[in-house]
Amino acid sequence: MRKTTMSYEKTRSALATAIVEYAFVVSPVAIYIGMEAAAHDSWRFLYQSPEWGIATMFLMFQALGFYLRKFLRSSGAFSLRAFSAYSLLTLIIVVVAAISSYMSLIAGYPSTGQVVLRLALLIVASIGFLILVGAASGHRLHRGEIKDDQ
């Protein structure tokens, strides 16, 4: 009888892969925001920066790319319906993040609502990224297409 659930180690490895990919996508924007906050001598800029909208857009697009690329390499089942729904969600979040960032840039100082919206979108994008990339990595580990380093 074939075991259909993934082991704890493979699940942990898939999540670790997703976290590393996440760090690669978000780190350049976070470093830039940190440098800009230091240059302005305003640490409030760390969470008020419109550039978090850019990080949100990167995460949404990269999640789609990683997920699609990892599943195309495997011979596993691919849900077009789920992928299409996430693609539509990506489009909506990217447009809202872009508008929010643009409005902050025009105003010169972001409103509390814009900051909350931008950070909420970043959280949603982060969770979606970790789920999609983790699921795709876990699928490939489970099928034995990539080896766990442990």
Backbone as CSV, one residue per row, in Angstrom:
resi,resn,N_x,N_y,N_z,CA_x,CA_y,CA_z,C_x,C_y,C_z
1,MET,0.847,-1.176,0.000,0.000,0.000,0.000,0.893,1.240,0.000
2,ARG,0.594,2.172,-0.882,1.389,3.386,-1.016,0.951,4.427,0.002
3,LYS,1.912,4.991,0.667,1.636,6.033,1.646,1.361,7.341,0.897
4,THR,0.231,7.986,1.215,-0.155,9.180,0.466,0.133,10.477,1.205
5,THR,0.479,10.404,2.474,0.792,11.632,3.193,2.300,11.839,3.223
6,MET,2.679,13.089,3.282,4.092,13.426,3.308,4.610,13.328,4.734
7,SER,5.845,12.907,4.876,6.453,12.815,6.192,6.692,14.217,6.759
8,TYR,6.872,14.244,8.063,7.142,15.507,8.748,8.402,16.165,8.193
9,GLU,9.427,15.367,7.940,10.688,15.910,7.439,10.519,16.539,6.063
10,LYS,9.757,15.887,5.195,9.543,16.442,3.851,8.685,17.701,3.913
11,THR,7.701,17.702,4.798,6.876,18.901,4.967,7.729,20.061,5.469
12,ARG,8.582,19.772,6.447,9.475,20.793,6.991,10.440,21.292,5.914
13,SER,10.944,20.386,5.095,11.860,20.758,4.026,11.157,21.631,2.981
14,ALA,9.926,21.284,2.653,9.164,22.085,1.677,8.904,23.486,2.224
15,LEU,8.564,23.576,3.506,8.332,24.882,4.116,9.629,25.689,4.179
16,ALA,10.733,25.028,4.495,12.036,25.715,4.530,12.389,26.253,3.147
17,THR,12.122,25.470,2.111,12.366,25.925,0.739,11.545,27.171,0.437
18,ALA,10.282,27.151,0.829,9.407,28.302,0.594,9.903,29.533,1.349
19,ILE,10.389,29.352,2.564,10.884,30.483,3.359,12.146,31.074,2.737
20,VAL,13.034,30.212,2.238,14.245,30.703,1.577,13.884,31.482,0.311
21,GLU,12.975,30.946,-0.491,12.526,31.649,-1.699,11.893,32.989,-1.328
22,TYR,11.111,32.996,-0.259,10.477,34.222,0.228,11.537,35.271,0.579
23,ALA,12.562,34.833,1.296,13.631,35.758,1.685,14.337,36.337,0.462
24,PHE,14.549,35.514,-0.565,15.195,36.006,-1.787,14.341,37.061,-2.488
25,VAL,13.035,36.918,-2.441,12.150,37.861,-3.123,12.002,39.156,-2.327
26,VAL,11.859,39.052,-1.015,11.544,40.226,-0.192,12.785,40.991,0.269
27,SER,13.897,40.308,0.455,15.097,40.955,1.014,15.561,42.208,0.267
28,PRO,15.645,42.199,-1.052,16.106,43.428,-1.720,15.219,44.640,-1.429
29,VAL,13.912,44.436,-1.408,13.006,45.555,-1.117,13.156,45.975,0.341
30,ALA,13.237,45.011,1.251,13.376,45.327,2.676,14.686,46.065,2.948
31,ILE,15.760,45.658,2.297,17.055,46.343,2.476,16.964,47.776,1.964
32,TYR,16.342,47.952,0.802,16.181,49.300,0.259,15.348,50.174,1.203
33,ILE,14.265,49.627,1.725,13.421,50.393,2.653,14.215,50.767,3.902
34,GLY,15.027,49.844,4.402,15.868,50.129,5.562,16.872,51.231,5.280
35,MET,17.495,51.193,4.107,18.451,52.246,3.749,17.757,53.590,3.609
36,GLU,16.568,53.578,3.024,15.831,54.827,2.860,15.393,55.388,4.215
37,ALA,14.975,54.513,5.120,14.590,54.955,6.467,15.791,55.566,7.195
38,ALA,16.946,54.922,7.051,18.157,55.455,7.684,18.541,56.803,7.076
39,ALA,18.428,56.933,5.769,18.772,58.186,5.102,17.842,59.320,5.512
40,HIS,16.567,59.003,5.745,15.599,60.014,6.171,15.606,60.197,7.688
41,ASP,16.379,59.351,8.374,16.418,59.359,9.839,15.003,59.257,10.417
42,SER,14.215,58.407,9.790,12.830,58.197,10.215,12.541,56.703,10.185
43,TRP,12.556,56.082,11.350,12.322,54.636,11.402,10.861,54.287,11.198
44,ARG,9.976,55.281,11.270,8.563,55.042,10.940,8.422,54.668,9.464
45,PHE,9.372,55.109,8.670,9.350,54.811,7.242,9.419,53.305,6.989
46,LEU,9.971,52.543,7.956,10.091,51.092,7.779,8.738,50.437,7.532
47,TYR,7.698,50.899,8.190,6.377,50.307,7.959,5.461,51.192,7.115
48,GLN,5.823,52.457,6.934,4.991,53.358,6.141,5.394,53.423,4.668
49,SER,6.480,52.801,4.307,7.022,52.917,2.958,6.073,52.387,1.886
50,PRO,5.888,53.152,0.821,5.079,52.657,-0.298,5.747,51.483,-1.021
51,GLU,7.039,51.304,-0.792,7.748,50.205,-1.452,7.271,48.830,-0.989
52,TRP,6.565,48.753,0.155,5.995,47.463,0.553,4.970,46.998,-0.476
53,GLY,4.380,47.949,-1.176,3.480,47.585,-2.279,4.245,46.888,-3.398
54,ILE,5.467,47.318,-3.649,6.321,46.675,-4.652,6.658,45.256,-4.208
55,ALA,6.989,45.087,-2.923,7.273,43.745,-2.405,6.055,42.841,-2.558
56,THR,4.871,43.399,-2.330,3.633,42.629,-2.494,3.485,42.161,-3.936
57,MET,3.739,43.065,-4.864,3.628,42.703,-6.285,4.651,41.628,-6.649
58,PHE,5.891,41.780,-6.202,6.920,40.760,-6.470,6.485,39.404,-5.939
59,LEU,5.988,39.380,-4.705,5.583,38.108,-4.099,4.463,37.433,-4.875
60,MET,3.480,38.207,-5.269,2.337,37.622,-5.986,2.777,37.038,-7.323
61,PHE,3.556,37.788,-8.091,4.000,37.288,-9.388,4.982,36.131,-9.258
62,GLN,5.900,36.231,-8.313,6.874,35.160,-8.139,6.210,33.876,-7.655
63,ALA,5.199,33.984,-6.803,4.491,32.786,-6.337,3.882,32.039,-7.513
64,LEU,3.260,32.778,-8.405,2.686,32.149,-9.607,3.771,31.486,-10.446
65,GLY,4.857,32.199,-10.643,5.948,31.667,-11.458,6.575,30.426,-10.862
66,PHE,6.879,30.467,-9.568,7.486,29.306,-8.904,6.545,28.110,-8.941
67,TYR,5.285,28.356,-8.623,4.294,27.277,-8.592,4.160,26.624,-9.962
68,LEU,3.989,27.441,-10.964,3.817,26.922,-12.317,5.065,26.193,-12.793
69,ARG,6.224,26.772,-12.571,7.474,26.155,-13.000,7.709,24.811,-12.307
70,LYS,7.453,24.750,-11.008,7.674,23.504,-10.268,6.683,22.429,-10.688
71,PHE,5.444,22.809,-10.972,4.476,21.811,-11.396,4.678,21.385,-12.844
72,LEU,5.149,22.270,-13.688,5.407,21.881,-15.074,6.572,20.895,-15.166
73,ARG,7.507,20.979,-14.219,8.619,20.029,-14.192,8.171,18.647,-13.726
74,SER,7.100,18.603,-12.987,6.638,17.320,-12.466,5.507,16.798,-13.348
75,SER,5.172,15.564,-13.116,4.079,14.967,-13.882,2.832,14.881,-13.031
76,GLY,2.758,15.713,-12.005,1.630,15.675,-11.088,0.403,16.377,-11.647
77,ALA,-0.685,16.194,-10.945,-1.942,16.829,-11.338,-1.832,18.330,-11.107
78,PHE,-2.309,19.071,-12.050,-2.255,20.531,-11.982,-3.680,21.041,-12.065
79,SER,-4.103,21.807,-11.078,-5.464,22.323,-11.054,-5.515,23.674,-11.762
80,LEU,-6.050,23.659,-12.970,-6.172,24.898,-13.730,-7.154,25.847,-13.052
81,ARG,-8.188,25.318,-12.464,-9.183,26.151,-11.783,-8.548,26.888,-10.600
82,ALA,-7.784,26.176,-9.780,-7.125,26.804,-8.632,-6.084,27.822,-9.103
83,PHE,-5.340,27.461,-10.136,-4.325,28.375,-10.659,-4.980,29.628,-11.233
84,SER,-6.087,29.465,-11.935,-6.806,30.614,-12.496,-7.356,31.511,-11.394
85,ALA,-7.882,30.910,-10.329,-8.404,31.702,-9.211,-7.285,32.486,-8.546
86,TYR,-6.135,31.846,-8.343,-5.005,32.551,-7.731,-4.482,33.633,-8.675
87,SER,-4.527,33.383,-9.972,-4.094,34.399,-10.941,-4.995,35.625,-10.876
88,LEU,-6.300,35.408,-10.753,-7.235,36.526,-10.634,-6.998,37.278,-9.327
89,LEU,-6.783,36.540,-8.236,-6.472,37.168,-6.957,-5.177,37.978,-7.061
90,THR,-4.195,37.440,-7.768,-2.932,38.149,-7.983,-3.166,39.468,-8.696
91,LEU,-3.944,39.429,-9.752,-4.238,40.645,-10.509,-4.907,41.700,-9.630
92,ILE,-5.886,41.285,-8.845,-6.604,42.228,-7.978,-5.662,42.824,-6.936
93,ILE,-4.875,41.963,-6.274,-3.973,42.457,-5.228,-2.903,43.366,-5.811
94,VAL,-2.369,43.026,-6.972,-1.336,43.856,-7.599,-1.897,45.231,-7.963
95,VAL,-3.094,45.272,-8.502,-3.696,46.567,-8.868,-3.950,47.414,-7.620
96,VAL,-4.501,46.805,-6.576,-4.768,47.554,-5.347,-3.462,48.023,-4.705
97,ALA,-2.444,47.164,-4.674,-1.145,47.551,-4.102,-0.515,48.684,-4.899
98,ALA,-0.619,48.621,-6.220,-0.047,49.673,-7.064,-0.770,51.006,-6.842
99,ILE,-2.077,50.973,-6.768,-2.848,52.203,-6.541,-2.523,52.780,-5.169
100,SER,-2.454,51.914,-4.156,-2.146,52.370,-2.799,-0.755,53.006,-2.734
101,SER,0.211,52.375,-3.370,1.568,52.934,-3.381,1.609,54.264,-4.119
102,TYR,0.933,54.321,-5.246,0.901,55.555,-6.033,0.250,56.692,-5.246
103,MET,-0.845,56.403,-4.571,-1.530,57.431,-3.786,-0.631,57.947,-2.658
104,SER,0.146,57.057,-2.045,1.080,57.481,-0.994,2.183,58.357,-1.557
105,LEU,2.661,58.020,-2.746,3.723,58.811,-3.372,3.225,60.202,-3.742
106,ILE,2.005,60.290,-4.227,1.437,61.597,-4.598,1.227,62.455,-3.360
107,ALA,0.676,61.851,-2.307,0.357,62.605,-1.091,1.612,63.013,-0.333
108,GLY,2.693,62.286,-0.516,3.926,62.599,0.203,3.990,61.960,1.575
109,TYR,2.848,61.728,2.184,2.796,61.096,3.491,1.588,60.160,3.488
110,PRO,1.795,58.880,3.762,0.676,57.935,3.673,-0.297,58.083,4.841
111,SER,-1.566,57.887,4.524,-2.564,57.882,5.594,-2.488,56.549,6.335
112,THR,-3.073,56.500,7.503,-3.093,55.266,8.290,-3.805,54.167,7.520
113,GLY,-4.872,54.516,6.836,-5.608,53.529,6.047,-4.762,52.930,4.933
114,GLN,-3.973,53.767,4.273,-3.101,53.271,3.205,-2.030,52.338,3.763
115,VAL,-1.474,52.691,4.910,-0.447,51.846,5.529,-1.044,50.504,5.929
116,VAL,-2.210,50.532,6.566,-2.863,49.289,6.992,-3.212,48.429,5.781
117,LEU,-3.761,49.044,4.740,-4.105,48.303,3.530,-2.861,47.679,2.904
118,ARG,-1.812,48.451,2.786,-0.585,47.948,2.155,0.027,46.803,2.958
119,LEU,0.049,46.918,4.271,0.603,45.851,5.103,-0.305,44.618,5.105
120,ALA,-1.626,44.827,5.045,-2.552,43.690,4.961,-2.355,42.936,3.638
121,LEU,-2.184,43.673,2.563,-1.930,43.032,1.264,-0.598,42.279,1.283
122,LEU,0.409,42.850,1.946,1.698,42.178,2.063,1.561,40.872,2.852
123,ILE,0.767,40.885,3.895,0.546,39.669,4.686,-0.172,38.614,3.863
124,VAL,-1.203,39.014,3.130,-1.927,38.074,2.267,-0.993,37.509,1.199
125,ALA,-0.200,38.382,0.588,0.747,37.932,-0.440,1.785,36.984,0.155
126,SER,2.240,37.271,1.361,3.238,36.420,2.014,2.675,35.036,2.308
127,ILE,1.470,34.992,2.831,0.833,33.701,3.126,0.602,32.921,1.837
128,GLY,0.084,33.599,0.825,-0.144,32.939,-0.468,1.144,32.412,-1.064
129,PHE,2.210,33.191,-0.967,3.507,32.769,-1.485,3.979,31.513,-0.772
130,LEU,3.952,31.527,0.548,4.429,30.379,1.315,3.592,29.128,1.035
131,ILE,2.293,29.299,0.874,1.428,28.148,0.584,1.730,27.596,-0.805
132,LEU,1.753,28.455,-1.818,1.972,27.973,-3.186,3.355,27.368,-3.381
133,VAL,4.374,28.076,-2.953,5.739,27.582,-3.149,5.983,26.350,-2.279
134,GLY,5.470,26.375,-1.048,5.604,25.212,-0.175,4.878,23.994,-0.731
135,ALA,3.676,24.205,-1.273,2.914,23.088,-1.839,3.612,22.512,-3.067
136,ALA,4.112,23.370,-3.921,4.795,22.885,-5.127,6.076,22.141,-4.758
137,SER,6.832,22.668,-3.803,8.058,21.994,-3.359,7.723,20.678,-2.675
138,GLY,6.699,20.691,-1.841,6.280,19.468,-1.160,5.815,18.406,-2.122
139,HIS,5.115,18.814,-3.161,4.641,17.870,-4.173,5.822,17.176,-4.847
140,ARG,6.827,17.955,-5.191,7.990,17.372,-5.866,8.801,16.492,-4.914
141,LEU,8.888,16.876,-3.646,9.581,16.029,-2.662,8.825,14.711,-2.480
142,HIS,7.513,14.813,-2.360,6.676,13.634,-2.152,6.777,12.655,-3.309
143,ARG,6.853,13.166,-4.502,6.951,12.312,-5.683,8.380,11.787,-5.902
144,GLY,9.330,12.277,-5.104,10.708,11.820,-5.228,11.465,12.464,-6.358
145,GLU,10.926,13.578,-6.914,11.572,14.242,-8.037,12.765,15.076,-7.592
146,ILE,12.726,15.528,-6.350,13.887,16.200,-5.771,14.158,15.514,-4.442
147,LYS,15.403,15.504,-4.071,15.804,14.817,-2.844,15.857,15.803,-1.687
148,ASP,15.432,15.307,-0.532,15.538,16.075,0.693,17.004,16.072,1.112
149,ASP,17.534,17.212,1.492,18.949,17.330,1.837,19.312,16.701,3.174
150,GLN,18.345,16.247,3.907,18.646,15.713,5.234,18.997,14.265,5.212
